[in-house]
Amino acid sequence: MASKITSFEDLIIWQKAQDLAARIHRIADANEYIRRDHTLRNQLKSAALSISDNIAEGFEYNNNPDFYRFLRIAKGSCGEIRNKILFIMKLNYIDNETAMRLVEDSKLLGEQIGGLIKKVKAKLAERKVRSNVTRNTSPETRNTPSDQILLSK
């Protein structure tokens, strides 16, 4: 049985995003070519950290519409990371093996974030249906057994 998620730190996607950001930060700081290109280095490190930042920020708003929006931004940052890594590889700043491992990890993370986005979106749609059912019934007929079946799903 899965444990209840009570903070963003409990989210596996946040943990993976932190791990990816740490790896990218270490590469950016250790690589002399990336270190010398201050703009590229700062953008790379910022994009890497923004994935977990947006997951955390969206979670902390404690409502699904904001969480959904911030998850989409985090997913977009996964694409930004892939783009920057591929560019750095084109410049021969990092070897292909390291680059492709980072690209694959960020792609997988983006897919996992996408899976959570689908779940949150389904919850939003479910809430909208519930709201419409409740709003479109008179007070006397609200929450009848047939409505409760609709509301419980």
C-alpha positions as CSV (number, residue, x, y, z in Angstrom):
1,M,0.0,0.0,0.0
2,A,1.4,3.4,-1.0
3,S,2.0,5.8,1.9
4,K,0.1,9.1,2.0
5,I,1.9,12.0,0.4
6,T,2.0,14.9,2.9
7,S,4.7,17.1,1.4
8,F,6.4,17.6,-1.9
9,E,9.5,15.8,-0.5
10,D,7.4,12.6,-0.6
11,L,6.9,12.8,-4.4
12,I,9.3,10.5,-6.3
13,I,9.3,13.0,-9.2
14,W,10.6,15.7,-6.9
15,Q,13.3,13.4,-5.6
16,K,14.3,12.5,-9.1
17,A,14.3,16.1,-10.2
18,Q,16.6,17.0,-7.3
19,D,18.9,14.2,-8.2
20,L,19.0,15.3,-11.9
21,A,19.6,18.9,-10.9
22,A,22.5,17.9,-8.6
23,R,24.1,15.9,-11.4
24,I,23.8,18.8,-13.8
25,H,25.2,21.2,-11.2
26,R,28.2,19.0,-10.6
27,I,28.8,18.7,-14.4
28,A,28.4,22.4,-14.9
29,D,30.8,23.2,-12.1
30,A,33.4,20.6,-13.0
31,N,33.5,21.1,-16.8
32,E,36.0,23.9,-17.8
33,Y,34.1,24.7,-21.0
34,I,30.7,25.1,-19.4
35,R,32.3,27.0,-16.4
36,R,33.8,29.6,-18.8
37,D,30.5,30.2,-20.5
38,H,28.8,31.9,-17.6
39,T,25.5,32.5,-19.4
40,L,25.2,28.9,-20.5
41,R,26.3,27.5,-17.1
42,N,23.8,29.7,-15.3
43,Q,20.9,28.9,-17.6
44,L,21.7,25.1,-17.4
45,K,21.8,25.1,-13.6
46,S,18.7,27.3,-13.4
47,A,16.7,25.1,-15.8
48,A,17.8,22.0,-13.9
49,L,16.7,23.3,-10.5
50,S,13.5,24.8,-11.9
51,I,12.0,21.3,-12.3
52,S,12.0,20.5,-8.6
53,D,11.2,24.2,-7.8
54,N,8.0,24.1,-9.8
55,I,6.9,20.7,-8.4
56,A,7.5,22.0,-4.9
57,E,5.8,25.4,-5.5
58,G,2.8,23.9,-7.1
59,F,2.4,21.3,-4.4
60,E,2.6,24.0,-1.7
61,Y,-0.3,25.9,-3.1
62,N,-2.4,23.0,-1.9
63,N,-4.9,23.1,-4.8
64,N,-5.0,21.0,-7.9
65,P,-5.4,23.8,-10.5
66,D,-2.1,25.4,-9.4
67,F,-0.4,22.1,-9.0
68,Y,-1.5,21.2,-12.5
69,R,-0.1,24.5,-13.9
70,F,3.3,24.1,-12.1
71,L,3.6,20.5,-13.1
72,R,3.3,21.6,-16.7
73,I,6.0,24.2,-16.2
74,A,8.2,21.5,-14.6
75,K,7.6,19.2,-17.6
76,G,8.6,22.0,-19.9
77,S,11.8,22.5,-18.0
78,C,12.6,18.8,-18.7
79,G,12.5,19.7,-22.4
80,E,14.6,22.8,-21.8
81,I,17.3,20.7,-20.1
82,R,17.3,18.2,-23.0
83,N,17.7,21.0,-25.4
84,K,20.6,22.6,-23.5
85,I,22.4,19.2,-23.0
86,L,22.1,18.4,-26.7
87,F,23.5,21.9,-27.5
88,I,26.4,21.4,-25.1
89,M,27.0,18.0,-26.7
90,K,27.1,19.7,-30.1
91,L,29.8,22.0,-28.8
92,N,31.7,19.0,-27.6
93,Y,31.6,20.3,-24.1
94,I,30.6,16.9,-22.8
95,D,30.9,13.4,-24.1
96,N,28.0,11.7,-25.9
97,E,27.5,9.1,-23.3
98,T,27.1,11.6,-20.4
99,A,24.9,13.8,-22.6
100,M,22.7,10.9,-23.7
101,R,22.3,9.6,-20.1
102,L,21.2,13.1,-19.0
103,V,18.9,13.4,-22.0
104,E,17.3,10.1,-21.3
105,D,16.9,10.8,-17.6
106,S,15.3,14.2,-18.2
107,K,13.0,12.6,-20.8
108,L,11.9,9.9,-18.4
109,L,11.4,12.4,-15.7
110,G,9.2,14.5,-18.1
111,E,7.2,11.4,-18.9
112,Q,6.7,10.7,-15.2
113,I,5.6,14.3,-14.5
114,G,3.3,13.9,-17.5
115,G,1.7,10.8,-15.8
116,L,1.0,12.9,-12.7
117,I,-0.3,15.7,-14.8
118,K,-2.9,13.3,-16.3
119,K,-3.9,12.2,-12.8
120,V,-4.3,15.7,-11.5
121,K,-6.2,16.7,-14.7
122,A,-8.6,13.8,-14.2
123,K,-9.2,14.9,-10.6
124,L,-9.9,18.4,-11.9
125,A,-12.4,17.1,-14.4
126,E,-14.0,14.9,-11.7
127,R,-14.4,17.9,-9.4
128,K,-16.0,19.9,-12.3
129,V,-18.5,17.1,-12.9
130,R,-19.3,16.9,-9.2
131,S,-19.7,20.7,-9.1
132,N,-22.0,20.7,-12.1
133,V,-24.1,17.8,-10.7
134,T,-24.5,19.7,-7.4
135,R,-25.1,23.0,-9.0
136,N,-27.7,21.7,-11.4
137,T,-29.9,19.9,-8.9
138,S,-32.5,21.6,-6.6
139,P,-31.8,21.5,-2.9
140,E,-34.5,18.9,-2.3
141,T,-33.0,16.5,-4.8
142,R,-29.4,17.1,-4.1
143,N,-27.4,14.2,-2.8
144,T,-30.0,11.5,-3.5
145,P,-28.6,8.0,-3.7
146,S,-28.1,8.2,-7.5
147,D,-26.2,11.5,-7.1
148,Q,-24.0,10.0,-4.4
149,I,-23.0,7.3,-6.9
150,L,-21.9,10.0,-9.3
151,L,-20.2,12.0,-6.6
152,S,-18.3,9.0,-5.2
153,K,-16.4,8.2,-8.3
